[in-house]
Amino acid sequence: MTWTAGNANGLFSGLHFSGRWIPRRVADQDAMYTTNLGAAIHFQIDGASSTILHFVETPRPVPSQIAIRIDNGRYVHFDLAHTPVMLATTPTVHQISVVMSGNTDDDPVWAADQDAGFAFTGVTLPNGGQLAPIVPAGPRLTFIGDSITAGCWVAGKTPAKDYRGEASYAAITATKMNAEETRIAYSAAGILQPGRGGVPAAKDFFGHLDNRTPWAVDTEQDAVIINLGTNDQDYPVEEFVTAYIRFAAQLRGVYDDRPIFLMIPFNQTFAEPIRHVARRGDRLQIIETKDWTIETTDGTHPNLVGHKNAARHLVGVLQKALAQNQE
């Protein structure tokens, strides 16, 4: 990942929040709050030998997971049953990314009064040093999807612990393109199908973080990528097509002149109907996935190899399409 100076865009100076975050009072603390896997915090430290990350502890039987990477190294996982999280570094310049990596499908993330998402309450540098916000230097991408896009069931079949929000095809694509990513994805959700944890279908989860909290869409995106339909296979084709056309129109109205890519689900659910939807609106482009050869953990959810392979194909498609759009 290539970084550039960013803006401090939340409650806390020196930090840049990527994805969907809002200020919220959680457990009598001022927090930045999200319900999305893949949401991230990026910052640079200089002269700090110790960095402490503060989260509200997860009060549920299965704790949520975060993943932390220093200087584009490998991600290390921490569970939020044990906070704060303490990092030791040499007192020089380091870039740090903190990604919301895993929860469980049954966490009641859509119930605003449950505060079942991720609540971040700040960074402290106990031995001194400076913080500065950083941001990926490339394009800005929004991904809309289900558990596959979120990064669920990547490493195995244990909720939260085997999720990898930092290693889904969306995250890998963003990393390879040096892109800032906004991910709007919830397990089991679809164009018509409500998700788990009380999450509604796409047209309603798109504009909200939970059942009481609207989200102000950041429309300054270079591309919007939709991967939905896998969970809608029990609905009639006509109903699916009508709902997808409406959702695509909703996004076209929000993102103005930005290209919107409709991915065929990896298992090819509703492949031809989605092609039909793409032909129905300007700025809608189809992404074919039939020949991508996606390895899975369970027949549906890609494993790490599957996500890497999907990202390799998707990077090529997006780079070519974005270059053509700039001509």
N, C-alpha and C positions, 0 to 999 in steps of 0.2 A: 504494500500500500504506500502511495506517495501522499504526503501530508502538506497542507498549507495552513497559514494562520486562519483561525475561525473566529466566530463571535460567541460571546457568552450569552446564551439564549434561554436561560432558566433562572431559577432562584439563586444560584450559586455562582460567584465570580470565578473565572478561570476555567470553566467547563463548557463544552459544547454538547448538546443533546441531539442525537440523530434519531429520527423516527417520531413516534407519537407519544409525547409527554405533556403533562399538565401540572401546574402547581396544585397541591392539595394538602390539607391538614390530615395527617394520619398518625394515630396513637399519640396525639398531643404534640406532634412534631411537624414542622414545615418540611414538606417533601416534594420532590418531583416524582410523578406517578405515571405508570403505564400498565396496560393490560396486554401488551404485544411482545411475544418473543421476537428477537432481532433488534428491538430498540437498544440504543447504545449511548455510551458516554465517552467522549474523546477529550484528552487533555495532554499537555506536556508538562513535565516537571523539570526543574533545573536547580541543582544544589540540594536536593532532598534525598536523604538516605533512608527515610521511612515515610510511607504513604498509608494513611488509614481511610478506608472507604466505609461509610456508614449507611446501613439499610435498616428499615424496620424488620425485625425478625419475622419469619414466616410462622404463623401460629397453627399451621395445619399438620396432620400426621406425616405427610410427605413434603419436605421442604422444597422451596423453589431453588433453582440453580442459576448462578451467573458464571460467565467465562471471562477471563482476563488475559490480555496479551500485552506484553511489553516489547517495544521496538520491533514490531512485526514478527515476533517469535511465535512459538506454539501457544495455544490457549491452555490455560489451567482453570479447572473447575472448582468452585466453592459453593457450599450450600448455605442458605440463609437461615438455617437453624442456629448458626454460630456466627454472630456478628459482634463487633465490626470485622472487616477483612483487612489484614495488615500485609503490606508489601515492603520488602527490603530491596534497595537498589544502591548502586554506587552513586555518590552525590554529583552526578553530571547530568546531561540532558537526556531525557527518555520520553518516548511517546507511549501513552497507555490507552488502551481501549477496553471498555467494560461492556459486555453484551449480556442482555437478558436471555438466558440459554434454555431454561426448562421449567415447566410447572406440570400440573396434571390436568387431564381433560376435564375432570370433575371440579376443579377449583371454581368457585362461583364468581368468575371475573366480571360477569355482567351485572351483578348486584352491587350498586354503588355503595350501599351501606356496609358491605362486607370487607371492602379494601383488600380484595384477594389478589390484586396484581402485585407489581414490584414498586416499592416505595423507597426512594433513595434520599438520604438526608444530609449528604455533604461529604467533603474530603477535608482531612486535616493533615498537616505536615508537622509532626511534633518536634522534629529536629531542625526545623527551618527549611527554607527553599521557596521557590516560586512556582505558581501554576499559570498556565496559559491555554486558552482553548485552541484546538486544532480541528481540521475538517479534511476529509478526503479531497484531493485536488482535482478530481475528474468530474464527470457528469452527475446529475441527480436522478435517481431512479426510484419509482414506487412499484412495489409488488403487492398484488392483492390475491389472496388465496386461502387455502385450508391448511390442514396439518402438514401436508407435504411442503408447502411454502414456508410454514412456520418453523419447520425443522424437528418435527416429532418423530419418535421411534427410529432415529438414525443409527444409534449404536446398539440397539437391542429392544427388548419388550418391557422394560421397567419404566414406568412413568417418571417424568422429571429427570431422573439420573441418566437415562439413555436418550434424552432429547439433546439436540445440538442446534440451538438457534444460530450459533456462529458458523455452522457448517452446512446449512441448507444450500440448495443450488442458488437461491437468491443471494445469500451472503457471499458465496464463492464468486458468483458473477460480479457482484459489486466490488469485491477485493481485486479481481483480475482487471477490472475497468477503472480502478481508483475512484469508484463512485460512492457518493453519499446515498445511503439507502433508507427509504421509508417502507416498512413492512406492515401490511394490514392483513393479518392471516389468523384464522381461528380453527381449532380442531373440529372436524366433522361438519363444518359449514359448507354451504354451496350457494348457488344462485337462488334456489328455492328452499333448500334444506337448512333449518336452523342448526347451529353448532352446539357443542357441549358447554357446560358451565353457564347456561342461560343465554348464550350468544344467539342473536337472530340471524336471518339470512343476509346476504351480501348488501342488498340495497339499504339495510338499516345499520349493519355493523360498520359500513364504510364511513359514515359521518359521525360516529359516536365512539367513545372509549368504554362506556357502560350504559346502563339504562337511564341514567340521569345526566350524562356529561357529553355535550356536543364537542366535536373536535373541529377546530378551524383548519381546514385543508390548506396545506402549503402547495399552491398551484405552480410554483416555479420549478417544474420538473422537466427533464429532457425526454423522459419516456415513462409510460405506465404499462405494466405487464400484468395481465390477469391469467391466473391458472385455477379455474373453477369448473366444476361439472362432475368431478369424481364422485361426490356424495349425493348427486342428484339423479342417479341412475334409475331410481324407482318412480320417478315422476314421468308423466306423459310427455312425449317429445314436443308437442305443440305448446304445452304449458311452459316447458323449459325455454323454448325458443322465444316465446313472447316475453318472458321475464328477463332473459339475457339481453334482448334488444332494448328493453327499458333500462336495464342497468348500464349498458353501453352508452345509451343516450344520456343518462344521468352523469356519467363520467365525462363524456364529450362536453357537456354543459359546464362542468366544473373546471376542466383542464384546458379549455379554450382551444388553442391551436396545437396542442401537444399530441404526438403520435401515441396511439393506444394499441398494444399488442395483445391478441387473444391466443393464448397457448392451447393447443389440443392437450387434454390431460394425458399423462404418461400411459395410462391404461386404455386410451383411445375412447373413453366414454363420450358419447354425443359428438364424435369427431365431425361428421357431416353437418349436423345442425349448427355447430359452432362456426364452421366455414360459411354457412348460410348467414349467420349473424354478421360475420366480418364483411360480407358483401353488401350489407344493408346500410352501412354508414361510412361517411368520409372519415379519414384518419384512422380507421380500423384496419389493422394488418394481422394476418394469421401467422402463427408459428407452428409449423408441423413438427411433431415429435416421434412419429412412428418408427423411425430408424435409429433412435438414440440409444437403444439397448440399456435400459435402466435396471441395475441390480437392486433388489429390495430385501428388507428384513422379514416381510410377511406377505409378499405378493402384491402389496399396494404401495407401501412407504419405502422410498429409496434408502438404501444404506449409504455409508460415506462414499463408497465407490460410485454408486448410482448418482448421488448428488454431484460429485466431481464431474462425472461424464455429462450430466445434464448441463452443468455450468459451462463446460467446454463448448458444447454446441450453442448454447444460448449467447455466450459472449460473441461468437462469430456472427450470429444473426443480428444481434443488436449493434455491433460495431459497423457492420455493413449498412444497416438500415439508417442509423444515425448519421453516417457519412453522406448517404444519399439525400437525407433530409436537409443537410446543410448546404448542398450544392445549389 
